[in-house]
Amino acid sequence: MVEKKRPLRILFVGSEMWPYASAGGLSRVMSYLPGALMRTGVDARVMIPKYGMIDTEKYKFKKVVMGLKVPTGKIDKEPMIICNVLSHQLPGSALTYFLENREYYELRANVYQYADDHIRWGLLQKGVWEFIRAYDDWVPDIVHCHDWHTGLTANFFKQTYRKIEKLDNIKTVFTIHNLGFQAPYDHRFVNPLDEDNGNREIPDILDGEFAKLNSMRRGIIYSDLVTTVSPTYTKEILTKDYGEGLDELLASVKYKLVGILNGLDYDDYDPLTDVNITQNYKKGEWVSRLKNKTALQQQFNLKKGNDIPMFGISYRLTDQKGLNLVTDIMETIINEFDAQLVVNGDGEAIYKTYFLELYKKYPQNIGLNLVYDEVLPRQIFAGADFLLHPSKFEPCGIVQMEAMAYGCIPIVREVGGLADTVVDEENGFTFSEFKPSSLLLTMARAVELFRHGEIIKHMRAACMEQDFSWKIAAEKYLRNYKKLVGTK
């Protein structure tokens, strides 16, 4: 039980956090959710590795624990990996701890994609418990871990660290961000002899057998609470179609499974104050918004015209996003409606090649940027009429929320978080069957209503009225945290 005289203490653990180290949407969750919880009175803190990419000139770190000995195997036994723990806090953000190790973090240019990633995440997960054990000033009530990179944290605790008196009351939470990624290998192609059922003891992190563990499976098994990033995705992963081989396990622990929709920082994504767009505007100022569409057409040398329907794509170009549906019907949309498409994003070669060829064929209808750009997504949201987001599956999706904040109407498939945030012909357009014809009919329906300006204005206004703020998500997490720490 948590003492009533002090706030609830939560330590978030993950592989990345914005703005220190950001490779995807996970980093935003690791930043915004703890910040929102702090505003409810929670003492929320974060722990990530101290990567070499982190600007030590910009962020002045404080020393917290020096010479932290992290055992690679049995607790208090050799060999040990020596680490330091530093801290930094941005205004309005959670105090962040950084696990410092030269070999595994500081000498690496990127967050991911190293042959020894399993060791790097193993070090972080054991390092968390050793840090809490060694640090006298603060002990969390809950350690909240995110995605497979930290899926073994609860397993380490149950196997070893729970026996330490200082730590024995700590509860663990594990959030599934994407069940499609479960381990440092592709779980779909595993030799049956190497399959990890989650029951055997964790080997030394330097042992080759450690790389064979399914971290996602173990996070689900050993954590006290398991959350996903949207209510609909929580239901979907209990089925064989979306369960990625873990549907039966998830069904067996359904009692501790909760879906909480990710949020959006509306101070950051505000078209009235965003310095990255050509013309600022608020809900109802549609003439001002059109200046951003014109600017986007000029930027990509597209045909000028407010009456031309413009679709936008701004996310990683992968099969998961349903782009094989887009490739089947996009030429028809262009030819039938003289529509425009602005594409922003890196990704799989097959889709980059397709959009490049499409651009060569229709240079006045296609705007193309196939490298990372931090500003362009906001310009697309502010200028395009529709966001094209027909995902095969989507645990939550943040892009549709960002687009709606700018009055860009999403066209989505009814899956995961997309189904939880978009209502057909109210704040977007939806379809259910994963077929090119379904997307084609939905886009045609959107263009037809686009020609009826008043209807589209109402839909734009509905988009901008949505509230997916982190405050709402934080309140839901807090209710679940309180239930957790109130149990024996």
Secondary structure, 3 states (H helix, E strand, C coil): CCCCCCCCEEEEECCCECCCECCCHHHHHHHHHHHHHHCCCCEEEEEEECCCCCCCCCCCCEEEEEEEEEECCCCCCCCEEEEEEEEECCCCCCEEEEEECHHHHHCCCCCCCCCCHHHHHHHHHHHHHHHHHHCCCCCCCEEEEECHHHCCHHHHHHHCHHHCHHHCCCEEEEEECCCCCCCCCCCCCCCHHHCCCCCCCCCCCCCHHHHHCCHHHHHHHHCCEEEECCHHHHHHCCCCCCCCCCHHHHHHCHHHEEECCCCECCCCCCCCCCCCCCCCCCCCCHHHHHHHHHHHHHHCCCCCCCCCCEEEEECCECHHHCHHHHHHHHHHHHHHHCCEEEEECCECHHHHHHHHHHHHHCCCCEEEECCCCCCHHHHHHHHCCEEEECCCCCCCCCHHHHHHHCCCEEEEECCHHHHHHCCECCCEEEECCCCHHHHHHHHHHHHHHHCCHHHHHHHHHHHHHCCCEHHHHHHHHHHHHHHHHCCC
